[in-house]
Amino acid sequence: QAQLVESGGGLVQAGGSLRLSCVASGRTFSSYAMGWFRQAPGKEREFVAAISWSGGSTIYAESVKGRFTISRDNAKNTVYLQMNTLEPEDTAVYYCAASRTFYKARSGLSDYDYWGQGTQVTVSS
């Protein structure tokens, strides 16, 4: 069982940056693929970025490619999402997720077993 706690959300102007963090409990964190998803009001939850267990492989949604960077520090049981050049369209609740099933980065909601409570990101124009 893993518990995930996100932090780092907030209000930022368009063009600005934020870094989200997700701290995981449990000794098996380093064996989990990790992902970030987001959900805007009235929309379905969507994939943002994911990283393999070792950090050696990452994948991104087309809408954030080149602006967002996912990384992890297994010694700290933490995964990060660096978000640059933020746009109003990035406004959403951002969720961290962990997959006990897959080692490689995955983009499907159903690929993940554990979810955090979410952190709000609001980008003003």
C-alpha positions in Angstrom: 0.0 0.0 0.0 1.3 3.4 -0.9 0.1 6.8 0.1 0.8 9.9 -2.0 0.8 13.5 -0.9 1.1 16.3 -3.5 2.2 19.9 -2.8 3.4 22.9 -4.7 0.2 24.0 -6.4 -1.0 27.6 -6.4 -1.9 30.7 -8.5 0.5 31.9 -11.1 0.4 34.2 -14.1 0.6 33.0 -17.6 4.2 32.4 -18.6 5.2 31.6 -15.0 6.5 28.4 -13.5 5.6 26.0 -10.7 7.1 22.8 -9.3 4.8 20.2 -8.0 6.1 17.5 -5.6 4.6 14.2 -4.6 5.9 12.3 -1.6 5.1 8.6 -1.4 5.1 6.4 1.7 6.2 2.8 1.5 9.5 1.1 0.9 8.6 -0.1 -2.6 8.3 3.4 -4.1 11.5 2.9 -6.1 9.9 0.0 -8.0 6.8 1.9 -9.1 6.3 3.8 -12.3 4.9 7.2 -11.4 2.6 9.6 -13.2 1.0 13.0 -13.1 -2.6 13.6 -14.3 -4.8 16.6 -14.2 -8.5 17.4 -14.2 -10.1 20.7 -15.1 -13.6 21.6 -14.1 -16.2 19.8 -16.2 -13.5 17.7 -17.9 -12.2 14.2 -17.5 -9.0 13.4 -15.8 -6.1 13.4 -18.4 -2.6 12.2 -18.6 0.2 14.8 -18.2 3.5 12.9 -17.7 5.0 9.7 -16.5 8.4 8.3 -15.4 9.8 4.8 -15.2 10.9 3.3 -11.9 14.5 4.2 -12.5 13.8 7.6 -13.9 15.5 6.6 -17.2 12.4 6.9 -19.3 9.7 9.6 -19.5 6.6 10.3 -21.6 4.5 13.4 -21.9 1.2 14.5 -23.3 1.6 16.5 -26.5 0.0 19.6 -24.8 2.8 19.9 -22.2 5.8 18.5 -24.2 8.7 21.0 -24.1 7.2 22.9 -21.1 6.9 20.3 -18.3 9.5 18.0 -16.9 8.9 15.0 -14.7 11.7 13.7 -12.5 12.1 11.5 -9.4 14.4 11.1 -6.4 14.0 7.5 -5.1 16.1 8.3 -2.1 13.5 10.8 -1.0 10.5 8.9 -2.3 9.5 11.9 -4.3 8.4 12.6 -7.8 8.4 16.1 -9.2 6.7 18.0 -12.1 8.4 21.2 -13.2 6.0 23.3 -15.1 7.3 26.2 -17.2 5.6 28.6 -19.6 2.3 27.9 -17.9 -0.9 28.7 -19.8 -4.5 29.3 -18.6 -5.3 26.0 -20.2 -3.1 24.3 -17.7 -5.5 25.3 -14.9 -6.6 22.1 -13.2 -6.3 19.9 -10.1 -3.0 17.9 -10.5 -2.8 14.3 -9.2 0.1 12.1 -8.6 -0.3 8.4 -9.2 1.8 5.3 -8.6 1.7 2.0 -10.5 2.6 -1.2 -8.7 2.0 -3.2 -11.9 4.3 -1.4 -14.3 7.9 -0.4 -14.2 7.8 1.6 -17.4 6.1 4.9 -17.8 2.5 4.5 -18.7 -0.2 7.0 -19.8 -3.4 5.2 -19.0 -5.5 6.0 -15.9 -6.2 2.3 -15.3 -2.4 1.6 -15.3 -2.2 3.3 -11.8 -3.1 1.8 -8.5 -2.6 4.6 -6.0 -3.6 8.3 -6.2 -2.9 11.4 -4.2 -5.6 13.9 -3.1 -4.6 16.5 -5.7 -3.2 20.0 -5.7 -4.8 23.0 -7.4 -2.9 24.8 -10.1 -4.5 28.1 -11.4 -3.0 30.1 -14.2 -4.3 33.6 -14.8 -4.2 35.3 -18.1 
